[in-house]
Amino acid sequence: MTTNPAFHTLQYNVANGIATITLQTRQEASHTSQEVLCAIATPAFRERLTVLNVPVSPALTPAQFRKVVADDTVAWHHIAETAGVKPE
C-alpha cells in the first residue's frame, strides 16, 4: 500500500478512442469521428463492443478527446514525478 498522498486522491476516467497520425488534418479527424459515430450507432456494432466488454460511452468530439489525452498526460506526469519514477 502506498503512503504517497498523490495516489490517495487520484481520480481517473477510462476513455477509449481512436488515435490517428498527427499529420491528419482536423477535417480528416472530423470525418473519421463521424464514421466511427455512425458505426457505434448500429446495434450490431454496439453488440460486438459489449461482447468484447468495451464500454460504449458518450462520444467525444476530436477536440474533446485531445483535451482528455492532454489532461491525462499532465496528471500522470505529476504522479510519476511525485513517485520518483525516472525514464530509463
N, C-alpha and C positions, 0 to 999 in steps of 0.2 A: 504494500500500500504506500502510495506516495505521500510525502508531507509537504510537497510543493503547493503553495496556495493557488498558483495559476491553474492547476488541474482541478481544484475543487469547485471552481466557478465556471468551468468550461461548458459552454453550450454549443451544440453544433447541429447542422442540418445535413441531411443527405440529399444531394442533388445529382440526378442523372442527367447527362447532357451529351450532346454530340459535339466534339471539338473538331474543328477543321483547320487546315493550314492557315497561317496568318496572312497569306497572300490573297485570300478570298476577300472580295470586296464586301461592303455592307449590303449591297444589293443582292449579291450571291448568297450571303448569310441569311438574309431575309427570305429569299426563295427557298433555301434549304429548310429553314424553320417552318415555312408554310407547308412544304411537302411532308415534313415529319408530323406536323399537327393534323394533316389530312389522314395520314396513316394511323395515328393514335385514335382518331375519331371512329375508325372502323371497329366494329365489335370483334371481328376475328383477330385483329392485331392486339387489341386490349386483352383478349383471352390468352394469346400467346405470351404476353408480358406477365399475366397473372400466373400462368403455369410455371414460368421461369422465376417466380417470386420477385418480380421487378415492380415496385410500386408505381402507379400512374398518378403523378401529382399534377397540380395545375401547371400549365405550360408557361414558361418564361419566354420573354422576347430575347433576341440575341443580346441586346444591351443589358437586360436584367441578369442574364446568365453570366456575362462578362463581369458584372459587379459582384455576383456571388463568388466567382473564382478569385477576383482581386481581393475581396474582403477576407476570404478563407486563407489566401496566401499570406496576408498580413497577420492574421490571427495565429496561424501555425508557425510562422517565423518567430513571433513573440514567444510562443510556447517552447519551441526548440531552443531559442536563445536562453530563456529562463531555466530550462532543464540542463543547460550546458552542452547541448548536442553540437558537435563540430562536424563540418563536412570532411569527408575522407578523400 
